[in-house]
Amino acid sequence: MNKKSVFSGLLSLFMFFSLLTSVGAQASNEVDQGIIPALSDASSVSESTLDEHLQEMGFDTTEISTLPIEMKRDISSKDGKKVAAQELATTVTITDEEGNIVTDRAAINQLATSATPNISGYAVYSGTSNNGRERVYQVYATYRWASSPFNFYTDNLAMAWQSNATPTGTPNGQHSVGGNTYSSPVDKEEVSGTAWLVDMKAGGSTTVQSGWGRQELRYPTSSKGINTAIAVGYSHRTLPTFTTDISLSYGVISFSGNGKDDYYGRFNFTI
């Protein structure tokens, strides 16, 4: 064997071990950050397996019990860990058919005892990208009706973030009821936020209806340690023939129109 062949072989070995070291260091960094690798078979495993995986990612049992199974699959299909967040109380605005803000639900043609949804939001950190220059998050807006509402028209779900976030990829949204899952089409997709249409279904007092929207956000690595916020909004249609317009700006969601109940929430976390 000549010297050139020996040198080429040693060079190849060096490059191979350098690659292993690089990959090992990346995996080690993810472990150090608490990031849990994705379930390769998240689309087919049992719900109990998904629940165990979400607990590893940092979700508590109460949170897990309220998530639709397809949302569990979506979260579990990506590397990540749940980010600790501070959630603010939900505010409600009720608008009648004439555009007046009211406090009596019966005044806008729905049962006074009609159900109300719980809205929430979650952030899952997936590690860094773009040669370590960006921190990647999967951000979720959720809603859950423990009892189906009296009116079942088309509702609206939305989220908005602050200006230091950049949305990437394709947003996903789904609505679940009675063991069936329906796609929620994107209504608005802007640099400051995303909104979905929610096709509510007829149901009874024991019919749970829930859903979610997801958007991938990227923050500059230089933003690490900075507090940020995600706004979550859900507008429930209470009268037919009306439409809801959505305004999205950095960190702010606004629903306009008549005959609707609007729910606004917000959660803060540290990048």
Phi, psi and omega in degrees: 000129181279168183298325182296319180293317179299316180298317180296320179295317179295321179297318179297317179297319180298315181293323179296312181290329176295320178295316178300318180297318180297313180296318179298320179294320179296315179298320179297318179299320179294319177297318180299328180276356180081013181285129181264129179299149181295153171280120182294333180248036183300334183283349186230347184288166181290161180295326179296325177292320177298317181299317179296320180295318180295325176296321176298326181283349176113000176283141177270167187297326179294316178298313183300322184294342182260355185271135173299149185298325180290332174290322176300319179294320181297315179296315186288343183280359181231149172301144175168173171216144180291137180267134176295130183224151175256119183259132180269158182297144178284137174252150185233135174235124181251126182241130181275186185290346179257004179087012179271142174280124184232168178245347182260112181298324181297338182288346180242039169064044171215157182298137180298335181265011181302147182294161174231149182272156167260129177246150183203179178208151180222149174234134179238122181275129185250004181105197183252162180216176178055053179057038175082006183273347182228145173258130188254132179229142167259119185248132185241137168250133184229157172217154180209123174260111178290338176221135184297142180288162180295324180255138179226085176249212177260119179263179181226135174242141181211156170220152178217146183236177181272169192291348180276000179258145176239118178287141178222163176072190182256123179292152180233144178210141181215154176235134183237138176201135176057034180081000178251148180237134182237141177288137175257109184292148177290129180264320176219138178225101185235168181295338182259350183178173179224145178225149182233153171269136183242116181271094179293148181247158175292142180197179182244192185292343179249008182268111178279132173234130184212165180189181186198161172226143180232141174223136173276131178239147176234136179240143175302140178302332178295346180276356183304133181094352181270140176283141177221173184217150174238127175269140178236136180222145177220126180245121182256122180285128181248351179222144178285172175073351177262158176234156180249131175256141184243132174245126180243127172222173186301112177077007185224135174239139178222128175254134177235155183131178183245160176066060184201159171246126181249133180241126182239132177225176182198140173225143183248145173209166181260128180293000000 
